[in-house]
Amino acid sequence: MKVQAAPGIQVPKEDQPREFITSACAVEVPRSAYYLRIVADGDLIDVDAAASAKSSVKAKGDA
């Protein structure tokens, strides 16, 4: 899954606590409990899910 940190937040990578995910660019990460929990907390944004949600809303608006 592709994630990006929420604005103003740095999230440590799983098993690499000195490397961070930032809001500067999206990063591909495994769909592990660690990342799913951080996405649920709102510190990480699932870019793939956000993109598909926008496209489905746009498709419904076109109908």
Backbone atoms as SQL, in Angstrom:
CREATE TABLE atoms (id INTEGER PRIMARY KEY, chain TEXT, resi INTEGER, resn TEXT, atom TEXT, x REAL, y REAL, z REAL);
INSERT INTO atoms VALUES
  (1, 'A', 1, 'MET', 'N', 0.852, -1.168, 0.000),
  (2, 'A', 1, 'MET', 'CA', 0.000, 0.000, 0.000),
  (3, 'A', 1, 'MET', 'C', 0.894, 1.226, 0.000),
  (4, 'A', 2, 'LYS', 'N', 0.403, 2.287, -0.574),
  (5, 'A', 2, 'LYS', 'CA', 1.167, 3.527, -0.692),
  (6, 'A', 2, 'LYS', 'C', 0.627, 4.513, 0.337),
  (7, 'A', 3, 'VAL', 'N', 1.534, 5.028, 1.193),
  (8, 'A', 3, 'VAL', 'CA', 1.122, 5.939, 2.261),
  (9, 'A', 3, 'VAL', 'C', 1.948, 7.217, 2.236),
  (10, 'A', 4, 'GLN', 'N', 1.392, 8.233, 2.881),
  (11, 'A', 4, 'GLN', 'CA', 2.048, 9.522, 3.023),
  (12, 'A', 4, 'GLN', 'C', 1.680, 10.038, 4.409),
  (13, 'A', 5, 'ALA', 'N', 2.619, 10.689, 5.084),
  (14, 'A', 5, 'ALA', 'CA', 2.335, 11.217, 6.415),
  (15, 'A', 5, 'ALA', 'C', 1.376, 12.396, 6.327),
  (16, 'A', 6, 'ALA', 'N', 0.596, 12.565, 7.361),
  (17, 'A', 6, 'ALA', 'CA', -0.276, 13.736, 7.455),
  (18, 'A', 6, 'ALA', 'C', 0.612, 14.981, 7.540),
  (19, 'A', 7, 'PRO', 'N', 0.121, 16.117, 7.095),
  (20, 'A', 7, 'PRO', 'CA', 0.933, 17.343, 7.120),
  (21, 'A', 7, 'PRO', 'C', 1.483, 17.644, 8.515),
  (22, 'A', 8, 'GLY', 'N', 2.788, 17.925, 8.570),
  (23, 'A', 8, 'GLY', 'CA', 3.439, 18.282, 9.825),
  (24, 'A', 8, 'GLY', 'C', 3.846, 17.114, 10.702),
  (25, 'A', 9, 'ILE', 'N', 3.683, 15.879, 10.219),
  (26, 'A', 9, 'ILE', 'CA', 3.992, 14.697, 11.030),
  (27, 'A', 9, 'ILE', 'C', 5.069, 13.867, 10.349),
  (28, 'A', 10, 'GLN', 'N', 5.981, 13.311, 11.154),
  (29, 'A', 10, 'GLN', 'CA', 6.971, 12.353, 10.684),
  (30, 'A', 10, 'GLN', 'C', 6.672, 11.030, 11.364),
  (31, 'A', 11, 'VAL', 'N', 6.538, 9.965, 10.582),
  (32, 'A', 11, 'VAL', 'CA', 6.208, 8.651, 11.118),
  (33, 'A', 11, 'VAL', 'C', 7.401, 7.725, 10.910),
  (34, 'A', 12, 'PRO', 'N', 7.923, 7.109, 11.985),
  (35, 'A', 12, 'PRO', 'CA', 9.047, 6.187, 11.810),
  (36, 'A', 12, 'PRO', 'C', 8.637, 4.951, 11.019),
  (37, 'A', 13, 'LYS', 'N', 9.548, 4.478, 10.173),
  (38, 'A', 13, 'LYS', 'CA', 9.279, 3.271, 9.399),
  (39, 'A', 13, 'LYS', 'C', 9.359, 2.055, 10.307),
  (40, 'A', 14, 'GLU', 'N', 8.619, 1.026, 9.954),
  (41, 'A', 14, 'GLU', 'CA', 8.635, -0.220, 10.707),
  (42, 'A', 14, 'GLU', 'C', 10.024, -0.843, 10.591),
  (43, 'A', 15, 'ASP', 'N', 10.607, -1.251, 11.697),
  (44, 'A', 15, 'ASP', 'CA', 11.933, -1.878, 11.784),
  (45, 'A', 15, 'ASP', 'C', 13.068, -0.946, 11.371),
  (46, 'A', 16, 'GLN', 'N', 12.805, 0.325, 11.131),
  (47, 'A', 16, 'GLN', 'CA', 13.839, 1.320, 10.816),
  (48, 'A', 16, 'GLN', 'C', 13.459, 2.629, 11.512),
  (49, 'A', 17, 'PRO', 'N', 13.574, 2.668, 12.841),
  (50, 'A', 17, 'PRO', 'CA', 13.048, 3.807, 13.598),
  (51, 'A', 17, 'PRO', 'C', 13.753, 5.139, 13.353),
  (52, 'A', 18, 'ARG', 'N', 14.900, 5.118, 12.672),
  (53, 'A', 18, 'ARG', 'CA', 15.596, 6.378, 12.387),
  (54, 'A', 18, 'ARG', 'C', 15.300, 6.908, 10.983),
  (55, 'A', 19, 'GLU', 'N', 14.462, 6.191, 10.223),
  (56, 'A', 19, 'GLU', 'CA', 14.019, 6.652, 8.912),
  (57, 'A', 19, 'GLU', 'C', 12.535, 6.985, 9.016),
  (58, 'A', 20, 'PHE', 'N', 12.147, 8.097, 8.412),
  (59, 'A', 20, 'PHE', 'CA', 10.788, 8.592, 8.594),
  (60, 'A', 20, 'PHE', 'C', 10.024, 8.711, 7.280),
  (61, 'A', 21, 'ILE', 'N', 8.719, 8.530, 7.377),
  (62, 'A', 21, 'ILE', 'CA', 7.798, 8.811, 6.283),
  (63, 'A', 21, 'ILE', 'C', 7.276, 10.220, 6.542),
  (64, 'A', 22, 'THR', 'N', 7.363, 11.069, 5.530),
  (65, 'A', 22, 'THR', 'CA', 6.926, 12.458, 5.681),
  (66, 'A', 22, 'THR', 'C', 5.797, 12.760, 4.697),
  (67, 'A', 23, 'SER', 'N', 5.343, 13.985, 4.722),
  (68, 'A', 23, 'SER', 'CA', 4.285, 14.388, 3.789),
  (69, 'A', 23, 'SER', 'C', 4.849, 14.810, 2.438),
  (70, 'A', 24, 'ALA', 'N', 6.183, 14.799, 2.291),
  (71, 'A', 24, 'ALA', 'CA', 6.814, 15.244, 1.047),
  (72, 'A', 24, 'ALA', 'C', 6.521, 14.312, -0.123),
  (73, 'A', 25, 'CYS', 'N', 6.520, 12.990, 0.123),
  (74, 'A', 25, 'CYS', 'CA', 6.251, 12.054, -0.976),
  (75, 'A', 25, 'CYS', 'C', 5.653, 10.765, -0.417),
  (76, 'A', 26, 'ALA', 'N', 4.897, 10.083, -1.258),
  (77, 'A', 26, 'ALA', 'CA', 4.273, 8.816, -0.868),
  (78, 'A', 26, 'ALA', 'C', 5.305, 7.693, -0.927),
  (79, 'A', 27, 'VAL', 'N', 5.153, 6.708, -0.035),
  (80, 'A', 27, 'VAL', 'CA', 6.085, 5.592, 0.076),
  (81, 'A', 27, 'VAL', 'C', 5.300, 4.289, 0.044),
  (82, 'A', 28, 'GLU', 'N', 5.832, 3.293, -0.641),
  (83, 'A', 28, 'GLU', 'CA', 5.209, 1.969, -0.683),
  (84, 'A', 28, 'GLU', 'C', 5.633, 1.199, 0.572),
  (85, 'A', 29, 'VAL', 'N', 4.665, 0.702, 1.339),
  (86, 'A', 29, 'VAL', 'CA', 4.933, -0.053, 2.564),
  (87, 'A', 29, 'VAL', 'C', 4.089, -1.323, 2.573),
  (88, 'A', 30, 'PRO', 'N', 4.504, -2.333, 3.349),
  (89, 'A', 30, 'PRO', 'CA', 3.678, -3.544, 3.443),
  (90, 'A', 30, 'PRO', 'C', 2.396, -3.268, 4.220),
  (91, 'A', 31, 'ARG', 'N', 1.372, -4.044, 3.965),
  (92, 'A', 31, 'ARG', 'CA', 0.086, -3.897, 4.655),
  (93, 'A', 31, 'ARG', 'C', 0.169, -4.659, 5.982),
  (94, 'A', 32, 'SER', 'N', 0.968, -4.122, 6.914),
  (95, 'A', 32, 'SER', 'CA', 1.175, -4.775, 8.207),
  (96, 'A', 32, 'SER', 'C', 0.317, -4.107, 9.280),
  (97, 'A', 33, 'ALA', 'N', 0.231, -4.756, 10.424),
  (98, 'A', 33, 'ALA', 'CA', -0.551, -4.210, 11.538),
  (99, 'A', 33, 'ALA', 'C', 0.001, -2.853, 11.974),
  (100, 'A', 34, 'TYR', 'N', 1.322, -2.690, 11.920),
  (101, 'A', 34, 'TYR', 'CA', 1.962, -1.431, 12.309),
  (102, 'A', 34, 'TYR', 'C', 1.426, -0.267, 11.469),
  (103, 'A', 35, 'TYR', 'N', 1.476, -0.412, 10.158),
  (104, 'A', 35, 'TYR', 'CA', 1.033, 0.676, 9.280),
  (105, 'A', 35, 'TYR', 'C', -0.485, 0.844, 9.288),
  (106, 'A', 36, 'LEU', 'N', -1.226, -0.241, 9.357),
  (107, 'A', 36, 'LEU', 'CA', -2.688, -0.139, 9.405),
  (108, 'A', 36, 'LEU', 'C', -3.149, 0.611, 10.653),
  (109, 'A', 37, 'ARG', 'N', -2.461, 0.379, 11.772),
  (110, 'A', 37, 'ARG', 'CA', -2.805, 1.070, 13.016),
  (111, 'A', 37, 'ARG', 'C', -2.527, 2.575, 12.897),
  (112, 'A', 38, 'ILE', 'N', -1.399, 2.933, 12.272),
  (113, 'A', 38, 'ILE', 'CA', -1.055, 4.349, 12.128),
  (114, 'A', 38, 'ILE', 'C', -2.007, 5.042, 11.149),
  (115, 'A', 39, 'VAL', 'N', -2.430, 4.327, 10.109),
  (116, 'A', 39, 'VAL', 'CA', -3.431, 4.880, 9.184),
  (117, 'A', 39, 'VAL', 'C', -4.743, 5.108, 9.935),
  (118, 'A', 40, 'ALA', 'N', -5.137, 4.152, 10.775),
  (119, 'A', 40, 'ALA', 'CA', -6.376, 4.288, 11.549),
  (120, 'A', 40, 'ALA', 'C', -6.298, 5.472, 12.520),
  (121, 'A', 41, 'ASP', 'N', -5.093, 5.745, 13.051),
  (122, 'A', 41, 'ASP', 'CA', -4.905, 6.882, 13.954),
  (123, 'A', 41, 'ASP', 'C', -4.943, 8.221, 13.223),
  (124, 'A', 42, 'GLY', 'N', -4.716, 8.197, 11.906),
  (125, 'A', 42, 'GLY', 'CA', -4.740, 9.427, 11.129),
  (126, 'A', 42, 'GLY', 'C', -3.382, 10.057, 10.895),
  (127, 'A', 43, 'ASP', 'N', -2.300, 9.430, 11.401),
  (128, 'A', 43, 'ASP', 'CA', -0.963, 9.980, 11.189),
  (129, 'A', 43, 'ASP', 'C', -0.433, 9.668, 9.793),
  (130, 'A', 44, 'LEU', 'N', -0.899, 8.569, 9.191),
  (131, 'A', 44, 'LEU', 'CA', -0.557, 8.228, 7.814),
  (132, 'A', 44, 'LEU', 'C', -1.824, 8.262, 6.978),
  (133, 'A', 45, 'ILE', 'N', -1.682, 8.645, 5.720),
  (134, 'A', 45, 'ILE', 'CA', -2.804, 8.672, 4.779),
  (135, 'A', 45, 'ILE', 'C', -2.555, 7.606, 3.732),
  (136, 'A', 46, 'ASP', 'N', -3.512, 6.701, 3.541),
  (137, 'A', 46, 'ASP', 'CA', -3.421, 5.667, 2.513),
  (138, 'A', 46, 'ASP', 'C', -3.722, 6.338, 1.174),
  (139, 'A', 47, 'VAL', 'N', -2.682, 6.607, 0.400),
  (140, 'A', 47, 'VAL', 'CA', -2.820, 7.352, -0.855),
  (141, 'A', 47, 'VAL', 'C', -3.660, 6.573, -1.856),
  (142, 'A', 48, 'ASP', 'N', -3.481, 5.247, -1.932),
  (143, 'A', 48, 'ASP', 'CA', -4.259, 4.425, -2.860),
  (144, 'A', 48, 'ASP', 'C', -5.750, 4.492, -2.536),
  (145, 'A', 49, 'ALA', 'N', -6.092, 4.380, -1.263),
  (146, 'A', 49, 'ALA', 'CA', -7.502, 4.417, -0.855),
  (147, 'A', 49, 'ALA', 'C', -8.094, 5.805, -1.095),
  (148, 'A', 50, 'ALA', 'N', -7.317, 6.839, -0.828),
  (149, 'A', 50, 'ALA', 'CA', -7.803, 8.202, -1.040),
  (150, 'A', 50, 'ALA', 'C', -8.046, 8.462, -2.521),
  (151, 'A', 51, 'ALA', 'N', -7.162, 7.956, -3.375),
  (152, 'A', 51, 'ALA', 'CA', -7.320, 8.154, -4.820),
  (153, 'A', 51, 'ALA', 'C', -8.536, 7.401, -5.346),
  (154, 'A', 52, 'SER', 'N', -8.744, 6.171, -4.866),
  (155, 'A', 52, 'SER', 'CA', -9.897, 5.400, -5.338),
  (156, 'A', 52, 'SER', 'C', -11.205, 5.998, -4.819),
  (157, 'A', 53, 'ALA', 'N', -11.184, 6.560, -3.621),
  (158, 'A', 53, 'ALA', 'CA', -12.387, 7.201, -3.082),
  (159, 'A', 53, 'ALA', 'C', -12.745, 8.437, -3.901),
  (160, 'A', 54, 'LYS', 'N', -11.741, 9.206, -4.300),
  (161, 'A', 54, 'LYS', 'CA', -11.997, 10.397, -5.111),
  (162, 'A', 54, 'LYS', 'C', -12.544, 10.019, -6.478),
  (163, 'A', 55, 'SER', 'N', -11.987, 8.956, -7.074),
  (164, 'A', 55, 'SER', 'CA', -12.454, 8.560, -8.405),
  (165, 'A', 55, 'SER', 'C', -13.871, 7.997, -8.353),
  (166, 'A', 56, 'SER', 'N', -14.229, 7.286, -7.270),
  (167, 'A', 56, 'SER', 'CA', -15.587, 6.753, -7.174),
  (168, 'A', 56, 'SER', 'C', -16.596, 7.869, -6.933),
  (169, 'A', 57, 'VAL', 'N', -16.219, 8.884, -6.175),
  (170, 'A', 57, 'VAL', 'CA', -17.105, 10.031, -5.955),
  (171, 'A', 57, 'VAL', 'C', -17.283, 10.784, -7.265),
  (172, 'A', 58, 'LYS', 'N', -16.213, 10.937, -8.028),
  (173, 'A', 58, 'LYS', 'CA', -16.298, 11.624, -9.311),
  (174, 'A', 58, 'LYS', 'C', -17.181, 10.847, -10.281),
  (175, 'A', 59, 'ALA', 'N', -17.053, 9.510, -10.277),
  (176, 'A', 59, 'ALA', 'CA', -17.865, 8.680, -11.165),
  (177, 'A', 59, 'ALA', 'C', -19.347, 8.784, -10.798),
  (178, 'A', 60, 'LYS', 'N', -19.656, 8.818, -9.512),
  (179, 'A', 60, 'LYS', 'CA', -21.051, 8.946, -9.080),
  (180, 'A', 60, 'LYS', 'C', -21.602, 10.317, -9.447),
  (181, 'A', 61, 'GLY', 'N', -20.752, 11.341, -9.401),
  (182, 'A', 61, 'GLY', 'CA', -21.184, 12.689, -9.741),
  (183, 'A', 61, 'GLY', 'C', -21.462, 12.853, -11.223),
  (184, 'A', 62, 'ASP', 'N', -20.813, 12.038, -12.060),
  (185, 'A', 62, 'ASP', 'CA', -21.012, 12.111, -13.507),
  (186, 'A', 62, 'ASP', 'C', -22.319, 11.468, -13.946),
  (187, 'A', 63, 'ALA', 'N', -22.883, 10.589, -13.118),
  (188, 'A', 63, 'ALA', 'CA', -24.084, 9.835, -13.513),
  (189, 'A', 63, 'ALA', 'C', -25.337, 10.649, -13.464);
